[in-house]
């Protein structure tokens, strides 16, 4: 199986979301890999 993405990011913290979100909005095929069931990283838990 082959996947074709313009941007692959690992983790769902604030820094990643501020880069992956705008990239996807501008049309980049974006893959976000997160091990938790919710995004937010540190801010989700505190």
N, CA, C and O atoms as a Tinker XYZ file with bonds, in Angstrom:
   184  protein
     1  N      0.837000   -1.161000    0.000000    73     2
     2  CA     0.000000    0.000000    0.000000    64     1     3
     3  C      0.895000    1.241000    0.000000    63     2     4     5
     4  O      1.878000    1.307000    0.738000    81     3
     5  N      0.550000    2.205000   -0.820000    73     3     6
     6  CA     1.337000    3.429000   -0.943000    64     5     7
     7  C      0.475000    4.633000   -0.594000    63     6     8     9
     8  O     -0.693000    4.711000   -0.973000    81     7
     9  N      1.066000    5.564000    0.130000    73     7    10
    10  CA     0.387000    6.803000    0.484000    64     9    11
    11  C      1.187000    7.965000   -0.084000    63    10    12    13
    12  O      2.416000    7.920000   -0.121000    81    11
    13  N      0.494000    8.996000   -0.523000    73    11    14
    14  CA     1.148000   10.162000   -1.100000    64    13    15
    15  C      0.653000   11.423000   -0.396000    63    14    16    17
    16  O     -0.466000   11.877000   -0.634000    81    15
    17  N      1.492000   11.981000    0.470000    73    15    18
    18  CA     1.144000   13.191000    1.206000    64    17    19
    19  C      2.169000   14.275000    0.907000    63    18    20    21
    20  O      3.334000   13.988000    0.634000    81    19
    21  N      1.722000   15.517000    0.963000    73    19    22
    22  CA     2.635000   16.652000    0.853000    64    21    23
    23  C      3.318000   16.926000    2.188000    63    22    24    25
    24  O      4.456000   17.393000    2.229000    81    23
    25  N      2.613000   16.633000    3.279000    73    23    26
    26  CA     3.126000   16.918000    4.617000    64    25    27
    27  C      2.663000   15.825000    5.567000    63    26    28    29
    28  O      1.476000   15.504000    5.620000    81    27
    29  N      3.594000   15.256000    6.311000    73    27    30
    30  CA     3.271000   14.294000    7.364000    64    29    31
    31  C      3.806000   14.849000    8.672000    63    30    32    33
    32  O      4.983000   15.196000    8.773000    81    31
    33  N      2.941000   14.932000    9.669000    73    31    34
    34  CA     3.342000   15.446000   10.974000    64    33    35
    35  C      3.044000   14.396000   12.034000    63    34    36    37
    36  O      2.078000   13.641000   11.926000    81    35
    37  N      3.886000   14.362000   13.054000    73    35    38
    38  CA     3.742000   13.384000   14.124000    64    37    39
    39  C      3.466000   14.128000   15.418000    63    38    40    41
    40  O      4.237000   14.994000   15.831000    81    39
    41  N      2.367000   13.782000   16.043000    73    39    42
    42  CA     1.958000   14.433000   17.288000    64    41    43
    43  C      0.829000   15.408000   17.027000    63    42    44    45
    44  O      0.706000   15.960000   15.934000    81    43
    45  N      0.016000   15.613000   18.032000    73    43    46
    46  CA    -1.137000   16.494000   17.874000    64    45    47
    47  C     -1.118000   17.676000   18.808000    63    46    48    49
    48  O     -2.171000   18.178000   19.202000    81    47
    49  N      0.069000   18.126000   19.166000    73    47    50
    50  CA     0.194000   19.273000   20.062000    64    49    51
    51  C     -0.026000   20.590000   19.342000    63    50    52    53
    52  O     -0.235000   20.628000   18.130000    81    51
    53  N      0.024000   21.664000   20.106000    73    51    54
    54  CA    -0.260000   22.997000   19.574000    64    53    55
    55  C      0.678000   23.389000   18.436000    63    54    56    57
    56  O      0.226000   23.955000   17.441000    81    55
    57  N      1.961000   23.103000   18.559000    73    55    58
    58  CA     2.921000   23.490000   17.518000    64    57    59
    59  C      2.627000   22.783000   16.203000    63    58    60    61
    60  O      2.696000   23.390000   15.134000    81    59
    61  N      2.305000   21.521000   16.284000    73    59    62
    62  CA     1.993000   20.761000   15.070000    64    61    63
    63  C      0.701000   21.263000   14.443000    63    62    64    65
    64  O      0.620000   21.415000   13.224000    81    63
    65  N     -0.299000   21.520000   15.257000    73    63    66
    66  CA    -1.582000   21.960000   14.720000    64    65    67
    67  C     -1.490000   23.326000   14.056000    63    66    68    69
    68  O     -2.232000   23.604000   13.114000    81    67
    69  N     -0.588000   24.183000   14.533000    73    67    70
    70  CA    -0.447000   25.499000   13.906000    64    69    71
    71  C      0.295000   25.434000   12.577000    63    70    72    73
    72  O      0.279000   26.403000   11.818000    81    71
    73  N      0.938000   24.321000   12.284000    73    71    74
    74  CA     1.580000   24.160000   10.977000    64    73    75
    75  C      0.749000   23.281000   10.055000    63    74    76    77
    76  O      0.607000   23.590000    8.872000    81    75
    77  N      0.205000   22.202000   10.571000    73    75    78
    78  CA    -0.556000   21.274000    9.735000    64    77    79
    79  C     -1.900000   21.859000    9.314000    63    78    80    81
    80  O     -2.341000   21.648000    8.184000    81    79
    81  N     -2.548000   22.587000   10.208000    73    79    82
    82  CA    -3.856000   23.175000    9.890000    64    81    83
    83  C     -3.805000   24.117000    8.705000    63    82    84    85
    84  O     -4.544000   23.920000    7.740000    81    83
    85  N     -2.960000   25.134000    8.744000    73    83    86
    86  CA    -2.869000   26.043000    7.601000    64    85    87
    87  C     -2.410000   25.353000    6.315000    63    86    88    89
    88  O     -2.877000   25.695000    5.229000    81    87
    89  N     -1.504000   24.390000    6.430000    73    87    90
    90  CA    -1.046000   23.670000    5.234000    64    89    91
    91  C     -2.214000   22.940000    4.580000    63    90    92    93
    92  O     -2.378000   22.992000    3.361000    81    91
    93  N     -3.020000   22.264000    5.385000    73    91    94
    94  CA    -4.189000   21.558000    4.847000    64    93    95
    95  C     -5.186000   22.553000    4.258000    63    94    96    97
    96  O     -5.771000   22.296000    3.206000    81    95
    97  N     -5.380000   23.669000    4.922000    73    95    98
    98  CA    -6.304000   24.695000    4.437000    64    97    99
    99  C     -5.863000   25.242000    3.080000    63    98   100   101
   100  O     -6.698000   25.602000    2.250000    81    99
   101  N     -4.552000   25.302000    2.858000    73    99   102
   102  CA    -4.026000   25.795000    1.583000    64   101   103
   103  C     -3.975000   24.721000    0.506000    63   102   104   105
   104  O     -3.528000   24.982000   -0.611000    81   103
   105  N     -4.436000   23.500000    0.838000    73   103   106
   106  CA    -4.540000   22.455000   -0.169000    64   105   107
   107  C     -3.521000   21.345000   -0.087000    63   106   108   109
   108  O     -3.548000   20.434000   -0.915000    81   107
   109  N     -2.620000   21.385000    0.882000    73   107   110
   110  CA    -1.628000   20.312000    1.019000    64   109   111
   111  C     -2.316000   19.046000    1.515000    63   110   112   113
   112  O     -3.139000   19.095000    2.429000    81   111
   113  N     -1.976000   17.925000    0.913000    73   111   114
   114  CA    -2.481000   16.637000    1.404000    64   113   115
   115  C     -1.688000   16.315000    2.661000    63   114   116   117
   116  O     -0.500000   16.000000    2.601000    81   115
   117  N     -2.366000   16.399000    3.799000    73   115   118
   118  CA    -1.698000   16.355000    5.095000    64   117   119
   119  C     -2.090000   15.113000    5.875000    63   118   120   121
   120  O     -3.266000   14.758000    5.958000    81   119
   121  N     -1.088000   14.460000    6.445000    73   119   122
   122  CA    -1.297000   13.290000    7.303000    64   121   123
   123  C     -0.824000   13.647000    8.702000    63   122   124   125
   124  O      0.329000   14.036000    8.893000    81   123
   125  N     -1.711000   13.516000    9.681000    73   123   126
   126  CA    -1.366000   13.798000   11.066000    64   125   127
   127  C     -1.419000   12.480000   11.839000    63   126   128   129
   128  O     -2.446000   11.801000   11.846000    81   127
   129  N     -0.326000   12.127000   12.481000    73   127   130
   130  CA    -0.234000   10.876000   13.238000    64   129   131
   131  C     -0.189000   11.219000   14.725000    63   130   132   133
   132  O      0.707000   11.932000   15.177000    81   131
   133  N     -1.156000   10.711000   15.479000    73   131   134
   134  CA    -1.249000   10.987000   16.914000    64   133   135
   135  C     -1.577000    9.690000   17.639000    63   134   136   137
   136  O     -2.454000    8.944000   17.202000    81   135
   137  N     -0.888000    9.409000   18.741000    73   135   138
   138  CA    -1.120000    8.156000   19.460000    64   137   139
   139  C     -2.311000    8.223000   20.407000    63   138   140   141
   140  O     -2.855000    7.185000   20.785000    81   139
   141  N     -2.725000    9.423000   20.796000    73   139   142
   142  CA    -3.873000    9.564000   21.693000    64   141   143
   143  C     -5.160000    9.664000   20.878000    63   142   144   145
   144  O     -5.120000    9.836000   19.659000    81   143
   145  N     -6.300000    9.557000   21.557000    73   143   146
   146  CA    -7.576000    9.646000   20.852000    64   145   147
   147  C     -8.086000   11.081000   20.728000    63   146   148   149
   148  O     -9.138000   11.316000   20.134000    81   147
   149  N     -7.341000   12.044000   21.289000    73   147   150
   150  CA    -7.704000   13.457000   21.185000    64   149   151
   151  C     -6.467000   14.270000   20.818000    63   150   152   153
   152  O     -5.340000   13.899000   21.149000    81   151
   153  N     -6.699000   15.380000   20.132000    73   151   154
   154  CA    -5.608000   16.293000   19.801000    64   153   155
   155  C     -5.425000   17.301000   20.924000    63   154   156   157
   156  O     -6.334000   17.505000   21.729000    81   155
   157  N     -4.283000   17.918000   20.984000    73   155   158
   158  CA    -4.054000   18.977000   21.946000    64   157   159
   159  C     -2.802000   18.815000   22.775000    63   158   160   161
   160  O     -2.310000   19.788000   23.347000    81   159
   161  N     -2.270000   17.591000   22.855000    73   159   162
   162  CA    -1.035000   17.367000   23.596000    64   161   163
   163  C     -1.121000   17.828000   25.028000    63   162   164   165
   164  O     -2.059000   17.482000   25.746000    81   163
   165  N     -0.145000   18.607000   25.446000    73   163   166
   166  CA    -0.054000   19.114000   26.814000    64   165   167
   167  C     -1.321000   19.872000   27.217000    63   166   168   169
   168  O     -1.794000   19.730000   28.345000    81   167
   169  N     -1.868000   20.669000   26.307000    73   167   170
   170  CA    -3.012000   21.522000   26.631000    64   169   171
   171  C     -4.295000   20.729000   26.815000    63   170   172   173
   172  O     -5.214000   21.198000   27.487000    81   171
   173  N     -4.376000   19.559000   26.244000    73   171   174
   174  CA    -5.553000   18.712000   26.411000    64   173   175
   175  C     -5.637000   18.206000   27.845000    63   174   176   177
   176  O     -6.734000   18.065000   28.385000    81   175
   177  N     -4.510000   17.936000   28.461000    73   175   178
   178  CA    -4.476000   17.321000   29.780000    64   177   179
   179  C     -4.362000   18.325000   30.917000    63   178   180   181
   180  O     -4.521000   17.943000   32.076000    81   179
   181  N     -4.096000   19.578000   30.633000    73   179   182
   182  CA    -3.882000   20.571000   31.701000    64   181   183
   183  C     -4.806000   21.749000   31.567000    63   182   184
   184  O     -4.754000   22.670000   32.382000    81   183
